[in-house]
Amino acid sequence: MSAPAASSADAPAPVPAPTAPGGLPLIGHGHRLARDPLPFITSLREHGGVVRIRIGPTPAYVVTDPALTRRVLVTDAADFTKGGKIIDALRVFFGDGLATVADGDTHLRNRRLMQPMFNKAHIAERGDAMIDRVGALVAAWPAGQPRDVYADMNAITLAAFLVALFGTDLPGQLAGEFTALMPAIMEGTIRQTILPAWVTRLPLPMNRAHAERVARLRALIDQAIDHHGTGDTESAQATGCPHAGAPSGLFATLLAAEDSLGRQQLQDEAITLLTGAIETTGTTLAWTLYEITRSPGIERRLREELESVCGDRPLRPEDLDQLPYSRRVLQEAIRKYGPAWMVTRTAARDVDLGGHRIPGGADVIWSPYLHQHDPDHFPDPDTFDPDRWTPERAPATRGSFLAFGDGRRKCIGENFAWAELQIILATVLRTWPRLELTSRPPRAQAVVTVKPDTMTMAFLRPAGPA
């Protein structure tokens, strides 16, 4: 006779989560998060699957076990809603874009409306335009002059995404203003996620300047929307063809849904897409190029793969699926350097997680960086090893690679990110036969992404005959 099933009354009662050592009066663990955030966040694994920290006087719960993080993001996602300090700060800038809008019907509706923008077929339609734009920018770099690689990668990522988002007919003045505005806006947004909320509400010059830049960005997005509408009408009248001048680019999908979304929501989604496409992708590319400069064997394999696929002809969108080693190199850069290192959710109610009670309303933190440096899943995690993503070895990493999130809030732009990353990396390598680091080795700096604190590089062609 089988034993009776255990009742919920037989389950052990949840116990308080262990508190991380080193907290100070008033500021809690804030000094560790400010001074050495990456060593601190990864050290929490030693104290349990769920660890309590204090950010100032406020407790937060860090999930260090990837299986428990999957519960937060997937299995028990209804108990852990989009929110927390970082999301609340970003919401001031993004509005109710897809990355920050609260869970519920609005999020589901908007995600369904935007999903067609990011299927592989739709992305492939923008591939040639992106390749052309990236190629022109990379070829214009002066040979041998040290360049700020992080700034370059962000600028190229933005330029490629503007072509994909708004099409090739976006006026140069608009594209130029987007390019000039976005770095300052990203800096201001990052600052607002770090500073206490009351500081960001003060009428300080930096806060006023940030608000003015955001307002200008919204005006630029309005101009891009109106340009599409005007261009469509004028081209149709000039050619007599009702399809001439039809809005191009991924954003055309949203324009078709303007009645469903409204102008304010269109702005919010465009801002979310622009910022999401720049910071994380640009950071990944900068770290990838750095790792290439210190790994001649990796660089050689990348160049050999490109040569075998493309030969002497230009890169084509359909080539991307034929570059598996390139994909592995990029995936390893994403794993090693984040790019996100701390993401927050809010406990919707009192909930038990890993045998610990988390009170409703508390911030719950999970860290892609922490999970992607877990030696149980990634042996020797500080080593840059693209071959850990081969079909034979990749299964050991399952459940711990969370750079794009998981569950219903998983990054909608993952397919686009991979395409853009591969296009830019391939273009840099095919344009410049030699890369040379000209700064000291960069140190990882955790802000919103894990960015290099400094990185300059010279791009060189082979020396000619004497």
C-alpha positions as CSV (number, residue, x, y, z in Angstrom):
1,M,0.0,0.0,0.0
2,S,1.5,3.4,-1.0
3,A,2.1,6.0,1.5
4,P,-0.3,9.0,1.6
5,A,0.9,12.1,-0.2
6,A,2.4,14.7,1.9
7,S,0.1,17.6,2.7
8,S,1.0,21.3,2.6
9,A,0.9,21.1,6.4
10,D,3.8,18.6,6.3
11,A,6.0,20.9,4.3
12,P,8.7,22.7,6.4
13,A,7.8,26.2,7.3
14,P,9.7,28.9,5.4
15,V,12.6,30.5,7.3
16,P,14.0,34.0,6.9
17,A,16.5,34.4,4.1
18,P,20.1,34.7,5.3
19,T,21.4,38.3,5.4
20,A,24.6,39.1,3.5
21,P,27.4,40.1,5.8
22,G,29.0,43.6,5.7
23,G,25.9,45.8,5.9
24,L,26.3,49.2,7.5
25,P,23.9,51.3,9.5
26,L,21.7,53.5,7.3
27,I,23.3,52.6,4.0
28,G,23.1,48.8,4.3
29,H,25.0,47.1,1.5
30,G,24.9,50.3,-0.7
31,H,28.6,50.8,-0.2
32,R,29.4,47.4,-1.7
33,L,27.0,47.9,-4.6
34,A,28.7,51.3,-5.3
35,R,32.3,50.2,-4.7
36,D,32.6,46.6,-6.0
37,P,29.2,45.6,-7.4
38,L,30.3,42.6,-9.5
39,P,32.5,40.8,-6.8
40,F,29.7,41.6,-4.3
41,I,26.8,40.2,-6.3
42,T,28.7,37.0,-7.2
43,S,29.9,36.5,-3.6
44,L,26.2,36.2,-2.5
45,R,26.1,32.7,-4.0
46,E,28.1,31.5,-1.0
47,H,25.3,32.4,1.4
48,G,22.4,30.5,-0.2
49,G,19.9,30.4,-3.0
50,V,18.1,33.5,-1.7
51,V,20.1,36.1,0.1
52,R,18.7,39.3,1.9
53,I,20.6,42.5,1.4
54,R,19.8,46.1,2.3
55,I,19.9,49.0,-0.2
56,G,19.8,51.9,2.3
57,P,17.2,50.9,4.8
58,T,15.2,48.9,2.3
59,P,15.6,45.1,2.2
60,A,15.9,43.3,-1.1
61,Y,16.2,39.6,-1.9
62,V,18.9,38.4,-4.3
63,V,18.2,35.1,-6.1
64,T,21.5,33.3,-6.7
65,D,20.2,29.8,-7.7
66,P,19.3,29.8,-11.5
67,A,16.5,27.2,-10.9
68,L,14.9,29.6,-8.4
69,T,15.3,32.5,-10.9
70,R,13.4,30.4,-13.4
71,R,10.6,30.2,-10.9
72,V,10.6,34.0,-10.6
73,L,10.6,34.5,-14.4
74,V,8.6,31.6,-15.7
75,T,6.9,29.1,-13.3
76,D,5.7,31.6,-10.7
77,A,5.9,34.7,-12.7
78,A,2.5,35.9,-11.5
79,D,4.0,36.2,-8.0
80,F,6.9,38.4,-9.2
81,T,5.7,41.4,-11.2
82,K,7.7,43.9,-13.3
83,G,9.0,46.5,-10.9
84,G,11.7,47.5,-8.4
85,K,14.1,50.4,-8.2
86,I,15.7,50.0,-11.6
87,I,12.4,49.5,-13.5
88,D,10.8,52.4,-11.6
89,A,13.7,54.7,-12.6
90,L,13.6,53.6,-16.2
91,R,9.8,54.0,-16.4
92,V,10.3,57.8,-15.9
93,F,12.3,57.8,-19.2
94,F,10.7,54.9,-21.2
95,G,7.1,55.6,-20.1
96,D,5.0,52.5,-20.6
97,G,7.2,50.9,-23.2
98,L,7.3,47.1,-23.5
99,A,10.3,46.8,-21.2
100,T,8.7,48.7,-18.3
101,V,4.9,48.5,-18.7
102,A,3.3,46.6,-15.8
103,D,2.3,43.0,-16.3
104,G,-1.3,42.5,-17.5
105,D,-3.5,43.0,-20.5
106,T,-1.7,46.1,-21.8
107,H,1.7,44.3,-21.9
108,L,0.2,41.3,-23.6
109,R,-1.6,43.4,-26.2
110,N,1.4,45.5,-27.1
111,R,3.7,42.5,-27.2
112,R,1.4,40.8,-29.7
113,L,1.3,44.0,-31.8
114,M,5.1,44.3,-31.9
115,Q,6.0,40.6,-32.3
116,P,5.8,40.6,-36.1
117,M,8.5,43.3,-36.2
118,F,11.0,40.8,-34.8
119,N,10.4,37.6,-36.7
120,K,13.4,36.4,-38.7
121,A,11.8,37.1,-42.1
122,H,11.0,40.7,-41.2
123,I,14.5,41.3,-39.9
124,A,16.1,39.7,-43.0
125,E,14.2,42.3,-45.1
126,R,16.2,45.0,-43.4
127,G,19.5,43.1,-43.6
128,D,20.9,44.6,-46.8
129,A,20.2,48.2,-45.6
130,M,21.9,47.5,-42.3
131,I,24.9,46.0,-43.9
132,D,25.3,49.0,-46.2
133,R,25.0,51.5,-43.4
134,V,27.5,49.7,-41.1
135,G,29.9,49.1,-43.9
136,A,30.0,52.8,-44.8
137,L,30.6,53.9,-41.2
138,V,33.3,51.3,-40.5
139,A,35.2,52.0,-43.7
140,A,35.3,55.7,-42.9
141,W,37.5,55.2,-39.8
142,P,41.0,56.7,-40.3
143,A,43.6,53.9,-40.3
144,G,45.9,53.6,-37.4
145,Q,44.3,56.3,-35.2
146,P,43.2,55.2,-31.7
147,R,39.5,55.2,-31.3
148,D,37.0,55.0,-28.4
149,V,35.7,51.5,-29.2
150,Y,32.8,51.7,-26.7
151,A,31.6,55.0,-28.2
152,D,32.1,53.6,-31.8
153,M,30.1,50.5,-31.2
154,N,27.2,52.4,-29.6
155,A,27.2,54.8,-32.5
156,I,27.3,52.1,-35.2
157,T,24.6,50.1,-33.3
158,L,22.4,53.1,-33.2
159,A,22.9,53.9,-36.9
160,A,22.1,50.3,-37.9
161,F,19.0,50.3,-35.8
162,L,17.7,53.6,-37.1
163,V,17.9,52.2,-40.6
164,A,16.1,49.0,-39.5
165,L,13.5,50.9,-37.4
166,F,12.6,53.9,-39.7
167,G,13.9,52.7,-43.1
168,T,16.6,54.2,-45.4
169,D,14.6,57.4,-46.2
170,L,14.9,58.9,-42.8
171,P,16.2,62.5,-43.4
172,G,19.9,62.9,-42.5
173,Q,19.1,65.8,-40.1
174,L,16.8,63.5,-38.1
175,A,19.3,60.6,-38.1
176,G,22.1,63.0,-37.1
177,E,20.1,64.4,-34.2
178,F,19.2,61.0,-32.9
179,T,22.9,60.0,-33.0
180,A,24.0,63.2,-31.2
181,L,21.2,63.0,-28.5
182,M,21.2,59.3,-27.5
183,P,24.6,59.1,-25.6
184,A,23.7,62.0,-23.3
185,I,20.2,60.5,-22.8
186,M,21.7,57.1,-21.9
187,E,24.1,58.8,-19.4
188,G,21.3,60.7,-17.8
189,T,19.0,57.6,-17.6
190,I,21.8,55.6,-16.0
191,R,22.4,58.3,-13.5
192,Q,18.7,58.3,-12.5
193,T,18.8,54.6,-11.8
194,I,21.6,55.0,-9.4
195,L,20.6,58.2,-7.5
196,P,17.9,58.2,-4.8
197,A,14.5,59.0,-6.3
198,W,14.2,62.3,-4.3
199,V,17.5,63.6,-5.9
200,T,16.2,63.0,-9.4
201,R,13.0,65.1,-8.6
202,L,15.0,68.2,-7.5
203,P,15.1,71.1,-10.0
204,L,18.8,70.6,-10.5
205,P,20.5,71.5,-13.8
206,M,21.3,67.9,-14.6
207,N,17.7,66.9,-14.0
208,R,16.4,69.7,-16.2
209,A,18.8,69.0,-19.0
210,H,17.8,65.3,-18.9
211,A,14.1,66.2,-19.1
212,E,14.8,68.5,-22.0
213,R,16.7,65.9,-23.9
214,V,13.9,63.3,-23.4
215,A,11.3,65.9,-24.6
216,R,13.5,66.5,-27.7
217,L,13.8,62.8,-28.4
218,R,10.0,62.4,-28.3
219,A,9.7,65.3,-30.7
220,L,12.2,63.6,-33.1
221,I,10.2,60.4,-32.9
222,D,7.1,62.4,-33.8
223,Q,8.9,63.9,-36.8
224,A,10.0,60.4,-37.9
225,I,6.4,59.2,-37.7
226,D,5.1,62.3,-39.6
227,H,7.8,61.9,-42.2
228,H,6.6,58.4,-43.0
229,G,3.0,59.6,-43.4
230,T,4.0,62.6,-45.6
231,G,6.4,60.5,-47.7
232,D,3.8,57.9,-48.3
233,T,1.2,60.4,-49.6
234,E,3.6,62.4,-51.7
235,S,5.2,59.4,-53.3
236,A,1.9,57.8,-54.2
237,Q,0.7,61.1,-55.8
238,A,3.9,61.5,-57.8
239,T,4.0,57.9,-59.1
240,G,0.4,57.1,-59.3
241,C,1.2,53.9,-57.4
242,P,-0.7,53.4,-54.1
243,H,2.2,51.4,-52.7
244,A,5.0,53.8,-53.6
245,G,6.7,55.4,-50.6
246,A,5.0,53.0,-48.2
247,P,6.6,53.3,-44.7
248,S,9.7,51.1,-44.6
249,G,11.5,49.6,-41.6
250,L,10.4,47.7,-38.6
251,F,8.5,50.8,-37.3
252,A,6.0,50.4,-40.1
253,T,4.4,47.6,-38.1
254,L,3.8,50.0,-35.2
255,L,2.6,52.8,-37.5
256,A,-0.1,50.4,-38.9
257,A,-1.2,49.9,-35.3
258,E,-1.2,53.6,-34.3
259,D,-5.0,53.6,-33.8
260,S,-4.5,50.7,-31.3
261,L,-1.5,52.2,-29.5
262,G,-1.9,56.0,-29.8
263,R,0.8,58.5,-30.3
264,Q,2.1,58.6,-26.7
265,Q,2.4,54.8,-26.7
266,L,4.2,54.9,-30.1
267,Q,6.8,57.2,-28.6
268,D,7.2,55.0,-25.5
269,E,7.8,51.9,-27.7
270,A,10.2,53.7,-30.0
271,I,12.3,55.0,-27.0
272,T,12.3,51.5,-25.5
273,L,13.5,50.0,-28.8
274,L,16.2,52.6,-29.4
275,T,17.7,52.4,-25.9
276,G,17.4,48.6,-25.7
277,A,19.2,48.2,-29.0
278,I,22.1,50.5,-28.3
279,E,23.5,50.0,-24.8
280,T,23.5,46.2,-24.5
281,T,24.5,45.6,-28.2
282,G,27.3,48.2,-28.2
283,T,28.7,46.9,-24.9
284,T,28.8,43.4,-26.2
285,L,30.6,44.4,-29.4
286,A,33.2,46.4,-27.5
287,W,34.0,43.5,-25.2
288,T,34.1,41.1,-28.2
289,L,36.6,43.2,-30.0
290,Y,38.7,43.4,-26.9
291,E,38.8,39.6,-26.4
292,I,39.7,39.2,-30.1
293,T,42.8,41.5,-29.6
294,R,44.1,39.2,-26.8
295,S,43.2,35.9,-28.5
296,P,45.0,35.5,-31.9
297,G,43.6,32.0,-32.3
298,I,40.0,33.2,-31.9
299,E,40.6,36.0,-34.4
300,R,42.1,33.6,-36.9
301,R,39.1,31.2,-36.7
302,L,36.7,34.1,-37.1
303,R,38.5,35.4,-40.2
304,E,38.8,31.9,-41.7
305,E,35.1,31.4,-41.2
306,L,34.2,34.7,-42.9
307,E,36.5,33.9,-45.8
308,S,35.0,30.5,-46.3
309,V,31.5,31.8,-46.4
310,C,31.9,35.2,-48.2
311,G,35.1,34.9,-50.2
312,D,35.6,38.2,-51.9
313,R,32.0,39.2,-52.2
314,P,30.1,41.5,-49.8
315,L,28.3,40.1,-46.7
316,R,24.7,39.1,-47.3
317,P,21.9,38.6,-44.7
318,E,21.6,34.9,-45.6
319,D,25.3,34.5,-44.6
320,L,24.6,35.0,-40.9
321,D,23.2,31.5,-40.4
322,Q,26.4,30.1,-41.9
323,L,28.7,31.8,-39.2
324,P,28.3,29.5,-36.2
325,Y,31.7,30.3,-34.7
326,S,31.0,34.1,-34.9
327,R,27.8,33.4,-33.0
328,R,29.6,31.4,-30.3
329,V,32.2,34.2,-29.9
330,L,29.4,36.8,-29.4
331,Q,27.5,34.5,-27.0
332,E,30.6,34.1,-24.9
333,A,31.1,37.8,-24.8
334,I,27.5,38.2,-23.6
335,R,28.0,35.5,-21.0
336,K,31.3,36.8,-19.6
337,Y,30.3,40.5,-19.5
338,G,26.6,40.4,-18.7
339,P,25.6,42.8,-20.2
340,A,23.0,43.3,-17.6
341,W,24.1,42.6,-14.0
342,M,21.1,43.4,-11.9
343,V,17.4,43.2,-12.7
344,T,14.5,43.7,-10.4
345,R,11.0,42.3,-9.8
346,T,8.5,43.0,-7.1
347,A,6.9,40.3,-4.9
348,A,3.2,40.6,-5.6
349,R,2.3,39.0,-2.3
350,D,4.0,37.1,0.5
351,V,5.6,34.2,-1.3
352,D,7.9,31.3,-0.4
353,L,10.9,30.9,-2.6
354,G,13.6,28.2,-2.0
355,G,12.3,27.7,1.5
356,H,12.4,31.4,2.4
357,R,9.5,33.8,3.0
358,I,9.7,36.9,0.8
359,P,7.2,39.6,2.0
360,G,4.8,41.2,-0.5
361,G,6.1,44.4,-2.0
362,A,9.7,43.5,-1.6
363,D,12.3,43.9,-4.4
364,V,13.5,40.6,-5.8
365,I,16.8,40.9,-7.6
366,W,18.2,38.4,-10.2
367,S,21.5,38.8,-11.9
368,P,22.4,37.4,-15.4
369,Y,26.0,38.2,-14.6
370,L,25.9,36.2,-11.4
371,H,24.3,33.1,-13.1
372,Q,26.6,33.3,-16.1
373,H,29.6,33.2,-13.8
374,D,28.4,30.2,-11.9
375,P,31.2,27.6,-12.0
376,D,28.7,24.7,-11.6
377,H,27.4,25.6,-15.1
378,F,30.4,27.5,-16.6
379,P,33.7,26.0,-15.4
380,D,36.5,28.5,-15.2
381,P,33.9,31.3,-15.7
382,D,36.5,34.1,-16.1
383,T,38.1,32.5,-19.1
384,F,36.8,33.6,-22.5
385,D,36.0,30.3,-24.2
386,P,33.7,30.4,-27.2
387,D,33.8,26.6,-27.5
388,R,31.7,26.2,-24.4
389,W,28.8,26.9,-26.8
390,T,29.5,24.0,-29.1
391,P,26.6,21.5,-29.4
392,E,28.5,19.0,-27.3
393,R,29.1,21.4,-24.4
394,A,26.2,23.8,-24.5
395,P,23.7,21.5,-22.7
396,A,25.6,22.0,-19.5
397,T,24.8,25.7,-19.6
398,R,21.0,25.2,-19.9
399,G,19.0,27.4,-17.5
400,S,21.9,29.6,-16.5
401,F,22.3,31.8,-19.7
402,L,19.7,34.5,-19.0
403,A,21.1,37.5,-20.8
404,F,17.8,37.9,-22.7
405,G,15.6,37.0,-19.7
406,D,13.0,34.2,-19.8
407,G,9.3,33.7,-19.7
408,R,6.7,36.1,-20.8
409,R,9.0,39.1,-20.4
410,K,11.8,37.6,-22.4
411,C,13.5,40.2,-24.6
412,I,11.3,40.6,-27.8
413,G,14.3,41.7,-29.8
414,E,16.6,38.7,-29.3
415,N,16.5,37.7,-33.0
416,F,17.3,41.2,-34.1
417,A,20.1,41.5,-31.6
418,W,21.9,38.4,-32.9
419,A,21.6,39.7,-36.5
420,E,22.9,43.1,-35.7
421,L,25.8,41.7,-33.6
422,Q,26.9,39.4,-36.4
423,I,26.6,42.1,-39.1
424,I,28.7,44.6,-37.2
425,L,31.4,42.1,-36.0
426,A,31.7,40.6,-39.5
427,T,31.9,44.1,-41.1
428,V,34.7,45.3,-38.7
429,L,36.8,42.1,-39.3
430,R,36.3,42.2,-43.1
431,T,37.1,45.9,-43.3
432,W,40.2,45.9,-41.0
433,P,42.8,43.2,-41.2
434,R,44.4,44.2,-37.9
435,L,43.0,45.4,-34.6
436,E,45.4,46.7,-31.9
437,L,44.4,47.7,-28.3
438,T,46.0,51.1,-27.6
439,S,44.7,51.6,-24.0
440,R,45.5,49.6,-20.9
441,P,43.3,46.5,-20.5
442,P,39.8,47.7,-19.6
443,R,38.1,47.0,-16.3
444,A,34.5,46.0,-16.1
445,Q,32.3,48.8,-14.8
446,A,28.8,47.9,-13.6
447,V,26.3,50.6,-14.2
448,V,23.1,49.4,-16.0
449,T,25.3,47.3,-18.3
450,V,28.7,45.9,-17.6
451,K,30.8,48.4,-19.7
452,P,34.5,48.9,-20.1
453,D,35.9,51.8,-18.1
454,T,38.3,52.6,-20.9
455,M,39.0,51.0,-24.3
456,T,40.8,52.5,-27.3
457,M,41.8,50.6,-30.3
458,A,43.6,51.2,-33.7
459,F,42.3,49.6,-36.9
460,L,45.1,48.9,-39.3
461,R,45.6,47.7,-42.8
462,P,48.6,45.6,-43.9
463,A,51.8,47.6,-44.4
464,G,52.5,48.1,-48.1
465,P,55.9,47.2,-49.8
466,A,58.8,49.3,-48.8
